[in-house]
Amino acid sequence: MSWPRCSGILLHPTCLPGAWGIGDLGNGCTQWVDFLAQAEQRLWQILPLGPTGYGNSPYLSYSAMAGNPLVISLELLQKQGMLPPDLVAPDLPRQRVDYDGVYQYKLPQLRLAWAHFQTDSTGLALLREFQAQQAHWLPDFSLFMALKDAHAGQPWYAWEPGLAWREPDTLAQWRQRVHPDQEFHSFLQYIFWQQWQALHRYAQAQQVRIVGDLPIYVAHDSADVWANPDLFAIDQKTGAVALMAGVPPDYFSATGQLWGNPVYDWERLAQTNFAWWVGRLRHLLQLVDMIRIDHFRGFESFWQVPQGEETAINGVWVPAPGEALFQTLQRELGELPILVEDLGVITPAVEALRDGFGLPGTKVLQFGFDDNPDNPYLPFNFRPNCVVYTGTHDNATTVAWYETLDTAAQQRVIRYLGYLSAQGIHWDLLRLGMASVAQWCIVPLQDVLGLGAEGRMNAPGSAAGNWEWRYTTDGLSSDLAAKLATLTRTYGRAHQPWPQPALTNEARDSGQSET
């Protein structure tokens, strides 16, 4: 991938500051992009953008294609006249996201905006155009969400059998019954699309490129599985997950991670020439500039756990057709602006798949200090075609990580660094990543700010308290931007020209223009 040597920051839009209970796509977002530009950070990495379900995890979304309506900016809707100018902000926390509170406040406001929007004939015409352009996913998703509303949020596999399995007569009856609510969910996606595309253009104008995140799996309770059950390992009688995704015991968990997502029916996907995957990446590349693929090793072989297991211990590795898939993606989409999360149990076969397509891998500095000179996360073992992180959204912050190391491990870190500066371990590890040969360096904002355990985004295996962190408006400053810019220039990660997009407009959009 021919992107220049540069650096960036990892921050999900929900973490942005503001008065509405959750980060959104309004002024807080553009101010964040301005900070990145001032700090000479060329990359903004986000987490998956989809609407979240139980647990609020962006990796368990109701759709692989849709955007999260909770990050729609109400202020931008006010400016468009869809909401009253005197709308009172909710009494919700500023330093974390209270998802239930945000939902209860924001959905009525979005329905109010929808009621106003329906009086605008020009707006309705644009909505119809958007619906036609997104016909490959939007009708199924908007109907799915309307049906969930009608069933008090129940998962699709708990609906009546005729509806769960999309029996034509039953589906037609329900489609007519929930049509008004289906239109509302289409409207939400239209507004999300408009606001996101405006933000994306603004970021590009500031020489900031957005790195999106694509989870390898989709949620069991999702429009994707409901509309395409033949592509997933689903019990065709009950709708239960027949074969579950996860990973074996690893750094994060002694019993592995049992995600609960259905694994793919790769044989069936291959018969369709991987059309669902091609459509998924093509769609995401209309929203971001580069894609991070989560759990890349699952494209070479994946951990499959039988139905009924309570941990991921009793699983097996099953081969996946990764080479055929990426050949198809390359043929359909051109050069792929993709980097891969290749953490975990990585075999020579996984490395061969990654390197065969020239895909940058992932290095995490926090994993590098186990007194093993062959550790692949030590910078002297890096190859340039990789992206280095201090930590990821699943790690403790660097400050919290260092504080929990035993004395011997802390001494190993200090010996490698040469010293522990007065600026703190977070800045020392940031400098180490910036100075490395890795082509790209991305750091969670929490590490730029030097936060401790209070800044953790997600603790794998913990069901509560995740995905809630936000920074406040006083968290960033021009002094911090200047300090980061100086470090960026010092290690040759600034002022590099951007190449032309690797994908042609025709390949990227497949005939779908922006609305």
Sequence and secondary structure as in RCSB ss.txt:
>XXXX:A:sequence
MSWPRCSGILLHPTCLPGAWGIGDLGNGCTQWVDFLAQAEQRLWQILPLGPTGYGNSPYLSYSAMAGNPLVISLE
LLQKQGMLPPDLVAPDLPRQRVDYDGVYQYKLPQLRLAWAHFQTDSTGLALLREFQAQQAHWLPDFSLFMALKDA
HAGQPWYAWEPGLAWREPDTLAQWRQRVHPDQEFHSFLQYIFWQQWQALHRYAQAQQVRIVGDLPIYVAHDSADV
WANPDLFAIDQKTGAVALMAGVPPDYFSATGQLWGNPVYDWERLAQTNFAWWVGRLRHLLQLVDMIRIDHFRGFE
SFWQVPQGEETAINGVWVPAPGEALFQTLQRELGELPILVEDLGVITPAVEALRDGFGLPGTKVLQFGFDDNPDN
PYLPFNFRPNCVVYTGTHDNATTVAWYETLDTAAQQRVIRYLGYLSAQGIHWDLLRLGMASVAQWCIVPLQDVLG
LGAEGRMNAPGSAAGNWEWRYTTDGLSSDLAAKLATLTRTYGRAHQPWPQPALTNEARDSGQSET
>XXXX:A:secstr
    SEEEEE  GGGS  SSSS  SSHHHHHHHHHHHHTT  EEE    S B TT  TTSBS SS   GGGS HH
HHHHTTSS TT       SSB  HHHHHHHHHHHHHHHHHHHTT HHHHHHHHHHHHHTTTTHHHHHHHHHHHHH
TTT  GGGS HHHHTT HHHHHHHHHHTHHHHHHHHHHHHHHHHHHHHHHHHHHHTT EEEEEE SS  SSSHHH
HH GGGB B TTT  BSEEEEE S SS TT EEEEEE B HHHHHHTTTHHHHHHHHHHTTT SEEEETTGGGGT
EEEEEETT SSSTT EEEE  HHHHHHHHHHHH S  EEE   SS  HHHHHHHHHTT  EEEEGGG  SS TT 
TTSGGG  SSEEEES  TTS  HHHHHHHS HHHHHHHHHHHSS  TT HHHHHHHHHHHSS SEEEEEHHHHHT
  GGG    TT  SS S B   TTS  HHHHHHHHHHHHHTT SS      SS HHHHHTT    
